[in-house]
Amino acid sequence: MSTTCDDLEKRLRKRAQEAVAKLLEQKAGRRDLSMSAMEDLVGDFESEIRQSLMQEMVADAQVTQQGLCEPCGGKLRYKGKKSKHVVTGRDEVVVERDYYHCEQCGIGYFPPG
């Protein structure tokens, strides 16, 4: 496994551990939870873990970019981070992505896609 994959794995595991710890804290040893309350806890966990893992995957994909505009090959200039709501096949997540502007053709670019 490459260093990049090792780093990504560590970040993904950390995010998952944080989400599990939060779930256990919310459950807090309670044995009287109804099925509905359990479903709510698991649903919150599921949303949180999906959000966290998607953000890490997006961040990892950005690191691998070459800094060149795909359509014209011009140099991309970093303009900061921007949040985006993404509707996935399972849910909606908010990811923070780097934003670039091509010095040659002028288009804005958010890797990945």
Residue pairs with C-beta under 8 A, 6 or more apart in sequence:
1 9
4 60
4 63
4 64
8 56
8 57
8 60
11 56
11 59
11 60
12 53
12 56
15 49
15 52
15 53
15 56
16 49
16 52
16 53
18 52
19 45
19 48
19 49
19 52
20 45
22 45
22 48
23 41
23 42
23 44
23 45
26 41
26 44
27 33
27 41
33 41
47 91
50 88
50 90
50 91
50 93
51 93
51 94
54 86
54 88
54 93
54 95
55 93
55 95
55 96
58 95
58 96
58 97
58 112
61 111
61 112
62 97
62 98
62 111
62 112
65 76
65 111
65 112
67 75
67 76
67 100
68 74
68 75
68 76
69 75
69 76
69 102
69 104
69 105
69 107
69 109
70 109
71 102
71 105
71 107
72 102
72 104
72 105
73 104
74 102
74 103
74 104
74 105
75 102
75 103
75 104
76 100
76 101
76 102
76 103
76 109
77 100
77 101
77 102
77 103
78 98
78 99
78 100
79 99
79 100
79 101
79 108
80 98
80 99
81 96
81 97
81 98
81 99
82 96
82 97
82 99
82 110
83 94
83 95
83 96
83 97
84 94
84 95
84 96
84 97
84 110
85 92
85 93
85 94
86 92
86 93
86 94
86 95
97 110
97 111
97 112
98 110
98 111
99 108
99 109
99 110
100 108
100 109
100 110
100 111
101 107
101 108
101 109
102 108
102 109
